[in-house]
């Protein structure tokens, strides 16, 4: 092996050096491509946050906000009552949920937004899941509904444009 190395001419050493440099360049190019893809994925990552508004004489609502830097594509929004998943397939499901927590009559003036799978929330966008309009003028009713709404937890599962799936924490009115 040593004899072979000693017999190499300058042109052969130059060729070996060029091959090593080209492999290094190829490796760096692949590494840069991986980093670029990771950066691109992060630069369109949505971040959904569930926000609860409990301001007397103003509103009692649950909102889904996209505080990330990309569009969020919803897979599903899950509601929990007493630790159990409460399936909601349409607007009537909301009324069943409100009835389960004891809001039979008080749920008549609630504004509900039912989102289907694959709905999207743009960067900086916000969607109100439900808003009790009737509590604005009645402080006592506001307190009653707020105490019952505390029993509900909400969780959202969503994707970014690259198809990566994310999930919010379970959130409830404190």
BAKE-498437 format. One record per residue (C-alpha): residue number from 0; residue in three letters; x, z, y. Coordinates in Angstrom, 3 decimals, padded with zeros to 6 digits. Example, Ala and Ser with C-alpha at 12.3 -4.5 7.8 and 13.67 -1.06 7.14 Angstrom:
# BAKE-498437
R  nr rest     east       up    north
R   0  ALA  012.300  007.800 -004.500
R   1  SER  013.670  007.140 -001.060
END
This chain:
# BAKE-498437
R  nr rest     east       up    north
R   0  UNK  000.000  000.000  000.000
R   1  UNK  002.834  000.858  002.357
R   2  UNK  004.519 -002.454  001.598
R   3  UNK  001.331 -004.309  002.504
R   4  UNK  001.119 -002.528  005.857
R   5  UNK  004.763 -003.262  006.643
R   6  UNK  004.321 -006.978  005.859
R   7  UNK  001.456 -007.461  008.377
R   8  UNK  002.306 -009.728  011.263
R   9  UNK  001.427 -009.057  014.909
R  10  UNK -001.463 -011.523  014.810
R  11  UNK -002.935 -009.724  011.805
R  12  UNK -002.645 -006.353  013.582
R  13  UNK -004.370 -007.904  016.574
R  14  UNK -007.203 -009.134  014.342
R  15  UNK -007.611 -005.694  012.725
R  16  UNK -007.688 -004.086  016.195
R  17  UNK -010.335 -006.563  017.363
R  18  UNK -012.468 -005.804  014.296
R  19  UNK -012.204 -002.027  014.891
R  20  UNK -013.140 -002.452  018.554
R  21  UNK -016.148 -004.625  017.638
R  22  UNK -017.370 -001.996  015.118
R  23  UNK -017.013  000.703  017.785
R  24  UNK -018.954 -001.464  020.256
R  25  UNK -021.668 -002.082  017.648
R  26  UNK -021.928  001.662  016.945
R  27  UNK -022.191  002.484  020.649
R  28  UNK -024.827 -000.219  021.150
R  29  UNK -026.951  001.190  018.306
R  30  UNK -026.552  004.715  019.685
R  31  UNK -027.549  003.537  023.179
R  32  UNK -030.619  001.802  021.694
R  33  UNK -031.686  005.036  019.973
R  34  UNK -031.262  006.999  023.212
R  35  UNK -033.169  004.355  025.184
R  36  UNK -036.077  004.457  022.732
R  37  UNK -036.141  008.258  022.901
R  38  UNK -036.146  008.087  026.712
R  39  UNK -038.953  005.501  026.698
R  40  UNK -041.012  007.695  024.363
R  41  UNK -040.533  010.715  026.612
R  42  UNK -041.299  008.730  029.743
R  43  UNK -044.863  008.015  028.539
R  44  UNK -045.586  011.409  026.957
R  45  UNK -048.993  012.794  027.925
R  46  UNK -049.600  016.524  028.172
R  47  UNK -053.210  017.636  027.887
R  48  UNK -054.162  021.034  029.207
R  49  UNK -057.513  022.730  028.801
R  50  UNK -058.515  024.399  032.055
R  51  UNK -061.338  026.881  032.451
R  52  UNK -062.944  027.432  035.862
R  53  UNK -064.766  030.716  036.311
R  54  UNK -065.293  031.005  040.052
R  55  UNK -068.438  032.847  041.071
R  56  UNK -070.721  030.900  043.425
R  57  UNK -068.781  027.699  042.630
R  58  UNK -068.511  026.700  038.992
R  59  UNK -068.188  027.675  035.355
R  60  UNK -066.569  024.768  033.546
R  61  UNK -064.104  023.583  030.918
R  62  UNK -061.874  020.661  031.899
R  63  UNK -059.347  018.544  030.008
R  64  UNK -056.457  017.595  032.329
R  65  UNK -053.613  015.155  031.614
R  66  UNK -050.591  016.691  033.315
R  67  UNK -048.131  014.435  031.494
R  68  UNK -046.640  011.131  032.524
R  69  UNK -048.490  008.803  030.179
R  70  UNK -051.991  007.989  028.988
R  71  UNK -053.461  010.320  026.349
R  72  UNK -055.548  008.743  023.583
R  73  UNK -057.875  011.349  022.073
R  74  UNK -058.132  011.790  018.331
R  75  UNK -060.639  014.638  018.505
R  76  UNK -061.776  017.648  020.439
R  77  UNK -062.532  020.630  018.236
R  78  UNK -064.664  023.612  019.205
R  79  UNK -064.360  026.989  017.510
R  80  UNK -066.888  029.805  017.476
R  81  UNK -065.900  033.151  015.954
R  82  UNK -062.799  031.543  014.435
R  83  UNK -064.800  028.896  012.567
R  84  UNK -064.669  025.224  013.442
R  85  UNK -067.932  024.108  015.010
R  86  UNK -068.405  020.365  014.461
R  87  UNK -069.870  018.370  017.337
R  88  UNK -070.709  014.745  016.727
R  89  UNK -072.981  014.089  019.715
R  90  UNK -074.520  015.811  022.743
R  91  UNK -077.030  017.630  020.549
R  92  UNK -074.093  019.354  018.866
R  93  UNK -073.230  020.975  022.176
R  94  UNK -076.717  022.411  022.466
R  95  UNK -076.413  023.755  018.907
R  96  UNK -073.097  025.377  019.874
R  97  UNK -074.611  026.902  023.004
R  98  UNK -077.576  028.119  020.972
R  99  UNK -075.206  029.716  018.432
R 100  UNK -073.559  031.792  021.174
R 101  UNK -076.914  032.810  022.618
R 102  UNK -077.378  030.335  025.461
R 103  UNK -080.746  028.941  024.368
R 104  UNK -082.471  028.632  027.736
R 105  UNK -079.395  028.771  029.980
R 106  UNK -077.914  025.586  028.516
R 107  UNK -080.588  023.338  030.018
R 108  UNK -078.670  022.734  033.267
R 109  UNK -075.254  022.125  031.737
R 110  UNK -073.401  018.880  032.444
R 111  UNK -071.715  017.703  029.206
R 112  UNK -069.166  014.962  028.634
R 113  UNK -068.894  014.000  024.978
R 114  UNK -065.697  012.096  024.252
R 115  UNK -065.331  009.789  021.281
R 116  UNK -062.133  009.313  019.295
R 117  UNK -059.761  006.863  020.984
R 118  UNK -061.093  007.666  024.452
R 119  UNK -058.255  007.838  026.928
R 120  UNK -057.303  010.043  029.831
R 121  UNK -054.876  008.381  032.247
R 122  UNK -051.870  010.104  033.767
R 123  UNK -053.123  012.659  036.271
R 124  UNK -056.688  012.179  034.990
R 125  UNK -059.195  014.897  034.305
R 126  UNK -062.441  015.040  032.347
R 127  UNK -064.913  017.914  032.561
R 128  UNK -066.065  018.756  029.031
R 129  UNK -068.924  020.952  030.233
R 130  UNK -070.003  022.409  033.560
R 131  UNK -072.804  024.934  034.089
R 132  UNK -074.319  023.763  037.367
R 133  UNK -077.078  026.383  037.349
R 134  UNK -074.681  029.295  037.873
R 135  UNK -073.712  028.245  041.400
R 136  UNK -076.638  029.986  043.065
R 137  UNK -077.136  032.917  040.676
R 138  UNK -074.315  035.457  040.364
R 139  UNK -076.037  037.391  037.564
R 140  UNK -076.602  034.239  035.518
R 141  UNK -072.973  033.275  036.095
R 142  UNK -071.786  036.575  034.590
R 143  UNK -074.150  036.301  031.606
R 144  UNK -073.105  032.747  030.757
R 145  UNK -069.395  033.517  031.309
R 146  UNK -069.582  036.457  028.885
R 147  UNK -071.094  034.188  026.211
R 148  UNK -068.778  031.224  026.861
R 149  UNK -065.788  033.503  026.150
R 150  UNK -066.703  033.221  022.457
R 151  UNK -065.847  029.493  022.409
R 152  UNK -062.352  028.108  021.859
R 153  UNK -061.430  024.464  022.467
R 154  UNK -058.554  022.426  021.045
R 155  UNK -057.654  018.768  021.596
R 156  UNK -055.603  016.412  019.426
R 157  UNK -054.245  013.287  021.096
R 158  UNK -051.644  010.506  020.888
R 159  UNK -049.271  008.775  023.256
R 160  UNK -048.880  005.001  023.495
R 161  UNK -046.161  005.143  020.782
R 162  UNK -048.593  006.794  018.357
R 163  UNK -046.954  010.241  018.372
R 164  UNK -049.609  012.920  017.788
R 165  UNK -049.826  016.107  019.849
R 166  UNK -052.203  019.060  019.853
R 167  UNK -053.118  021.605  022.508
R 168  UNK -053.260  025.302  021.764
R 169  UNK -056.671  026.822  021.230
R 170  UNK -057.972  027.776  024.631
R 171  UNK -060.831  029.963  025.748
R 172  UNK -062.199  031.529  028.901
R 173  UNK -060.470  034.881  029.222
END
